[in-house]
């Protein structure tokens, strides 16, 4: 038998952001598409590649958030910028939710 860890059990995320539960849902969706084929090495690699796309986004966003908590000047400047350009704020939210990819 095999076990797959998902969400917070799979990788550490800041518990304040709720990213672990979000990642768990993403992983569950990816696993539902490929769990029957997990004996196939290419399928496992595809799953890991897709998962890493999501993890990379969360790590970047969390790192940015932690940076701003430690640097008051940059936090104030960023909040001022986001108030001035609400579309930028909207873009960042959609990016964080995985709706926009680079």
N, C-alpha and C positions, 0 to 999 in steps of 0.2 A: 504494500500500500504506500501511497505517496501523500505528502502533506504540503499544502501551499499556504504560506503565511501572507496575509493581506493587511492593508491599512497600517496602523501603528505597530503591529507585530512584525511587519516587513521592513520598515524603515522609520527612523525617528523624524518626527516633525514637531514643531512647536505646538503644544497642546492648546494654546490660546486660539490659534487660527482655525482649528477644526479640519485641518488638511488631512489628517489621518483617516477620518470617516469619508471624506471626499475621495481620497485615493482608494479606499476599500471598495467604493462603488465602481470606480474606474477599473480596478483590478477584477472585480467580479464580472463586469461586462466583457473585458478582454478574455478572461478565463472561460466564460460561457461560449465564446466563439472558438476556443481552441483546446479545451480540456480533453475532449475525446481523442485528439491527435497528439497528445503530449508525449507519446512514445517516439514521435518523429522529431529528430534533432532540429530540423529546419523550423518546425512549428514552435518549439521552445525558444529558439533564437528570435523568431518573429514576435512572440509574446514579450520577451525581454526588451527588444528594440522599441516596441510600442509603449511599454511601461516606462522606459527611460525618457521618452519624449515628455511624458506627463511629470515625472519626477524632476526633470531639469527645470521646468517652469516653476514648480513649487519651491525648489531650493533657491532659485534666483529671487523670487518674490519675497520669500521669508528672509533671505539675507538682506534684501533692501529694507524691509520693515525693521529688522534688528539694527541696521545701520542708523536709521532715522531715530530710533529710541535712544541711541547713545549720543547723537549730535543735534543739539537743539537748533543751532543756526540753520542747518540743512533741512531740518523738519519744518521750521517756520517758512523758509523759502519755498519748499515744495508745496506746502499747504496753500500759500499765497498763489503759486503758479496754478494749482489745480482749481482754486476758486475762480481765477481769471479765465481759465480754459476748461470749462466743464466737459467738453468733448474728450479732452485728454484723460480726465478722470474716468469717463465712461469706457474709453479704450482700455485703460489699465484694468478696470474691473472685468471686462470681457476677456482680456488676456489671461488674467489670473484664473478665471473659470474654465480656461482651455478652449474658449470659442474662437480665439484668434491664435494662429501659429506663425512662426517665422521659419 
